[in-house]
Amino acid sequence: MFTELTTLLGLFPAKHFVPRLAWLDKASGLDARVERNYEELDRFLERVLEEHRHDSGGDRASDGDGGGRKECANFVDILLSLGDGEDDGSVGMFLSRDNLKAIILDMIVGATDTISTSLEWAMAELVKNPKAMKRAQEEVREAAGAERRRSRKKTWREPST
């Protein structure tokens, strides 16, 4: 499920670049793959939220001191307390069910596929922004050129951009 998600995130749907070519995504089956993955992830995240809502039942401590309660609240429990259906004004925000699922999914993807996901998004942003791409290329070439001037032999260190 998450492998398919990261695969889909790395694809470039035709309709995002040329809207008139949206039919290509439908014909290639990409739209169906995205929809199936969305439904599977949505069911999974709903189960996570329901398990935490059912299991917490008000007997988790939010401050982590135990306080005679069964166990401490975790990240999902705290998110649920922000999105429990009422905006009581205590924290100044309200999170909808979709917001909760999006935050949990971001945390899962961020924790499991951080580097490759970050690089994919960075490359996608560079492709969408030619000025930023040109600036990044110039920075890399400048850093590589400075390194080459210091020594003609290859070094193991590459510039970190």
CYANA upper distance limits for C-alpha pairs under 8 A (distance plus 0.5 A):
  1 MET  CA      5 LEU  CA      6.78
  1 MET  CA     37 ASN  CA      7.27
  1 MET  CA     40 GLU  CA      7.74
  1 MET  CA     41 LEU  CA      7.60
  2 PHE  CA      6 THR  CA      6.73
  2 PHE  CA    109 VAL  CA      8.17
  3 THR  CA      7 THR  CA      6.69
  4 GLU  CA      8 LEU  CA      6.57
  4 GLU  CA     37 ASN  CA      7.68
  5 LEU  CA      9 LEU  CA      6.62
  5 LEU  CA     37 ASN  CA      7.28
  6 THR  CA     10 GLY  CA      6.81
  6 THR  CA    117 THR  CA      7.82
  7 THR  CA     11 LEU  CA      7.22
  8 LEU  CA     34 VAL  CA      7.55
  9 LEU  CA    120 GLU  CA      8.47
 10 GLY  CA    120 GLU  CA      6.72
 12 PHE  CA     16 HIS  CA      7.87
 13 PRO  CA     17 PHE  CA      7.88
 13 PRO  CA     25 ASP  CA      6.86
 13 PRO  CA     30 LEU  CA      8.29
 14 ALA  CA     18 VAL  CA      6.40
 14 ALA  CA     19 PRO  CA      7.68
 14 ALA  CA     21 LEU  CA      6.33
 14 ALA  CA     22 ALA  CA      6.62
 14 ALA  CA     24 LEU  CA      7.26
 14 ALA  CA     25 ASP  CA      6.93
 15 LYS  CA     19 PRO  CA      4.77
 15 LYS  CA     20 ARG  CA      7.23
 15 LYS  CA     21 LEU  CA      5.92
 15 LYS  CA     22 ALA  CA      4.78
 15 LYS  CA     23 TRP  CA      8.39
 15 LYS  CA     24 LEU  CA      8.38
 15 LYS  CA     25 ASP  CA      7.61
 18 VAL  CA     22 ALA  CA      7.94
 21 LEU  CA     25 ASP  CA      8.12
 22 ALA  CA     26 LYS  CA      7.32
 23 TRP  CA     27 ALA  CA      6.49
 24 LEU  CA     28 SER  CA      6.39
 25 ASP  CA     29 GLY  CA      6.71
 25 ASP  CA     30 LEU  CA      5.59
 25 ASP  CA     31 ASP  CA      6.27
 26 LYS  CA     30 LEU  CA      6.58
 26 LYS  CA     31 ASP  CA      5.77
 26 LYS  CA     32 ALA  CA      7.68
 29 GLY  CA     33 ARG  CA      6.76
 30 LEU  CA     34 VAL  CA      6.68
 31 ASP  CA     35 GLU  CA      6.69
 32 ALA  CA     36 ARG  CA      6.61
 33 ARG  CA     37 ASN  CA      6.61
 34 VAL  CA     38 TYR  CA      6.52
 35 GLU  CA     39 GLU  CA      6.70
 36 ARG  CA     40 GLU  CA      6.70
 37 ASN  CA     41 LEU  CA      6.56
 38 TYR  CA     42 ASP  CA      6.44
 39 GLU  CA     43 ARG  CA      6.67
 40 GLU  CA     44 PHE  CA      6.78
 41 LEU  CA     45 LEU  CA      6.58
 42 ASP  CA     46 GLU  CA      6.53
 42 ASP  CA    101 LYS  CA      8.20
 43 ARG  CA     47 ARG  CA      6.72
 44 PHE  CA     48 VAL  CA      6.87
 45 LEU  CA     49 LEU  CA      6.72
 45 LEU  CA    101 LYS  CA      6.46
 45 LEU  CA    104 ILE  CA      8.24
 45 LEU  CA    105 LEU  CA      8.29
 46 GLU  CA     50 GLU  CA      6.54
 46 GLU  CA    101 LYS  CA      8.10
 47 ARG  CA     51 GLU  CA      6.45
 48 VAL  CA     52 HIS  CA      6.76
 49 LEU  CA     53 ARG  CA      6.53
 49 LEU  CA     76 VAL  CA      7.85
 49 LEU  CA     80 LEU  CA      8.12
 50 GLU  CA     54 HIS  CA      6.38
 51 GLU  CA     55 ASP  CA      6.28
 52 HIS  CA     56 SER  CA      6.22
 52 HIS  CA     76 VAL  CA      7.56
 52 HIS  CA     77 ASP  CA      6.89
 53 ARG  CA     57 GLY  CA      7.10
 53 ARG  CA     77 ASP  CA      7.93
 53 ARG  CA     80 LEU  CA      7.80
 56 SER  CA     60 ARG  CA      6.51
 56 SER  CA     77 ASP  CA      7.84
 59 ASP  CA     69 ARG  CA      6.36
 59 ASP  CA     70 LYS  CA      6.89
 59 ASP  CA     71 GLU  CA      8.07
 60 ARG  CA     69 ARG  CA      6.52
 60 ARG  CA     70 LYS  CA      6.78
 60 ARG  CA     71 GLU  CA      5.85
 60 ARG  CA     72 CYS  CA      5.62
 60 ARG  CA     73 ALA  CA      5.67
 61 ALA  CA     65 ASP  CA      7.54
 61 ALA  CA     66 GLY  CA      6.60
 61 ALA  CA     67 GLY  CA      7.50
 61 ALA  CA     69 ARG  CA      6.91
 61 ALA  CA     71 GLU  CA      7.10
 61 ALA  CA     72 CYS  CA      5.26
 61 ALA  CA     73 ALA  CA      6.00
 62 SER  CA     72 CYS  CA      6.61
 62 SER  CA     73 ALA  CA      5.52
 62 SER  CA     74 ASN  CA      8.42
 62 SER  CA     78 ILE  CA      7.87
 63 ASP  CA     72 CYS  CA      7.86
 63 ASP  CA     73 ALA  CA      8.24
 64 GLY  CA     72 CYS  CA      5.63
 64 GLY  CA     73 ALA  CA      7.55
 65 ASP  CA     72 CYS  CA      7.96
 66 GLY  CA     70 LYS  CA      7.69
 66 GLY  CA     71 GLU  CA      6.79
 66 GLY  CA     72 CYS  CA      6.68
 73 ALA  CA     77 ASP  CA      6.04
 73 ALA  CA     78 ILE  CA      7.07
 74 ASN  CA     78 ILE  CA      6.83
 75 PHE  CA     79 LEU  CA      6.77
 76 VAL  CA     80 LEU  CA      6.58
 76 VAL  CA    104 ILE  CA      8.03
 77 ASP  CA     81 SER  CA      6.76
 78 ILE  CA     82 LEU  CA      7.09
 79 LEU  CA     83 GLY  CA      6.88
 79 LEU  CA     95 LEU  CA      8.43
 79 LEU  CA    100 LEU  CA      7.07
 80 LEU  CA     84 ASP  CA      6.16
 80 LEU  CA    100 LEU  CA      7.92
 82 LEU  CA     91 VAL  CA      8.26
 82 LEU  CA     93 MET  CA      7.61
 82 LEU  CA     94 PHE  CA      6.30
 82 LEU  CA     95 LEU  CA      6.44
 83 GLY  CA     87 ASP  CA      8.49
 83 GLY  CA     94 PHE  CA      6.06
 83 GLY  CA     95 LEU  CA      4.93
 83 GLY  CA     96 SER  CA      6.21
 83 GLY  CA     97 ARG  CA      7.34
 83 GLY  CA    100 LEU  CA      7.73
 85 GLY  CA     94 PHE  CA      8.40
 85 GLY  CA     96 SER  CA      8.13
 86 GLU  CA     94 PHE  CA      7.78
 87 ASP  CA     92 GLY  CA      8.22
 87 ASP  CA     93 MET  CA      7.23
 87 ASP  CA     94 PHE  CA      5.94
 88 ASP  CA     92 GLY  CA      8.40
 89 GLY  CA     93 MET  CA      7.27
 95 LEU  CA     99 ASN  CA      6.06
 95 LEU  CA    100 LEU  CA      6.82
 96 SER  CA    100 LEU  CA      6.81
 97 ARG  CA    101 LYS  CA      6.80
 98 ASP  CA    102 ALA  CA      6.59
 99 ASN  CA    103 ILE  CA      6.71
100 LEU  CA    104 ILE  CA      6.76
101 LYS  CA    105 LEU  CA      6.54
102 ALA  CA    106 ASP  CA      6.57
103 ILE  CA    107 MET  CA      6.72
104 ILE  CA    108 ILE  CA      6.73
105 LEU  CA    109 VAL  CA      6.57
106 ASP  CA    110 GLY  CA      6.26
107 MET  CA    111 ALA  CA      6.45
108 ILE  CA    112 THR  CA      6.59
109 VAL  CA    113 ASP  CA      6.10
109 VAL  CA    114 THR  CA      7.42
109 VAL  CA    117 THR  CA      8.36
110 GLY  CA    114 THR  CA      5.25
110 GLY  CA    117 THR  CA      8.07
113 ASP  CA    117 THR  CA      6.23
114 THR  CA    118 SER  CA      6.41
115 ILE  CA    119 LEU  CA      6.62
116 SER  CA    120 GLU  CA      6.53
117 THR  CA    121 TRP  CA      6.68
118 SER  CA    122 ALA  CA      6.51
119 LEU  CA    123 MET  CA      6.48
120 GLU  CA    124 ALA  CA      6.58
121 TRP  CA    125 GLU  CA      6.60
122 ALA  CA    126 LEU  CA      6.67
123 MET  CA    127 VAL  CA      6.60
124 ALA  CA    128 LYS  CA      6.77
125 GLU  CA    129 ASN  CA      6.60
126 LEU  CA    130 PRO  CA      6.89
126 LEU  CA    132 ALA  CA      6.49
126 LEU  CA    133 MET  CA      5.43
127 VAL  CA    133 MET  CA      7.34
129 ASN  CA    133 MET  CA      6.85
130 PRO  CA    134 LYS  CA      6.60
131 LYS  CA    135 ARG  CA      6.75
132 ALA  CA    136 ALA  CA      6.59
133 MET  CA    137 GLN  CA      6.63
134 LYS  CA    138 GLU  CA      6.68
135 ARG  CA    139 GLU  CA      6.73
136 ALA  CA    140 VAL  CA      6.75
136 ALA  CA    161 THR  CA      8.46
137 GLN  CA    141 ARG  CA      6.59
138 GLU  CA    142 GLU  CA      6.43
139 GLU  CA    143 ALA  CA      6.60
139 GLU  CA    161 THR  CA      8.27
140 VAL  CA    144 ALA  CA      6.47
140 VAL  CA    159 PRO  CA      7.53
140 VAL  CA    161 THR  CA      7.43
141 ARG  CA    145 GLY  CA      6.29
142 GLU  CA    146 ALA  CA      6.65
143 ALA  CA    147 GLU  CA      6.83
143 ALA  CA    159 PRO  CA      6.58
144 ALA  CA    148 ARG  CA      6.66
144 ALA  CA    158 GLU  CA      7.95
144 ALA  CA    159 PRO  CA      7.13
145 GLY  CA    149 ARG  CA      6.70
146 ALA  CA    150 ARG  CA      7.05
147 GLU  CA    151 SER  CA      7.17
148 ARG  CA    152 ARG  CA      6.28
148 ARG  CA    153 LYS  CA      8.29
148 ARG  CA    154 LYS  CA      8.34
